[in-house]
């Protein structure tokens, strides 16, 4: 669902070369996001750039993003995205005019104006909590394995994604 929604959004905008700033290697969510991008067939070439999970990691990865020739960045989480936005803008690039940036998690950083404008993939946290509690209850009751469930994800399109400045032909 992640790759379809995020990849589809970027493809509709006209992006063809995208960087994914990956999270920790041991992260299940990171592996699933990479798998989702690989499975999505939108004509978008995704370059995986090893990164991390903090704003500092996103900031440090901005040079690799600029050198990769992509027109959009998808970050492991919103903190990484915000770090990348800061570094990209400090280097003279305009977000989203020169580079689109999408985060994940829809964190709330009310004190940071940049977090209110970030395009991000958001999970229904209430549903996540409800399903986690049900799974824990089933496991504690010794009901054996539980079926994995899918939690709907929504792309919150805000101000950091736009069509690429240069057509990617």
Phi, psi and omega in degrees: 000320182300307182297323180294312183291308182290312179298319178297318178299312181294321178296318178298327178285343179108006178285138178238340179235118186231142173257139171249117176277102188284155179270198181302140182303324183279358184283123175298316181299320179297314179299320179293323179293318177296316178300319180295319177295319179297325183279334183285132182246082181240010183073023179255124177272119183254123174260122179272123178248116178303135186221271185152205186231006182245166176299323178299320178296316178298320178299314182292333182278352185299325177299316179296324178297310180300319182287343186280344180078018180276165176248355180211154179232134170244128185255150178308320176210177183293326179297315177299316180299316181294322175297317179295317178302314180301310182294319180297316180292323177296332180276359177103355177280148177257132176253120012258003187301318181260333183208121174279146179224130179234134177257192178211136174116338180052053178292157179251109175240074187303335181278349181252110181304327182295331181289335179284344181254359185284126170289132187209152173272129187236133173265150176287098185298323178299316179293321177301313179297318180297314181292324178297317179296318179296320179294316179298317179299317179295319179293320180291332179276005179060038178276011178077209182293149173246150178286134175294147179236158181257131177256127183300140178244142180234135175272119178264099182279118181238238190247010183248013174229136183201167176301151179296150181292325180243132179300133182265081179259000000 
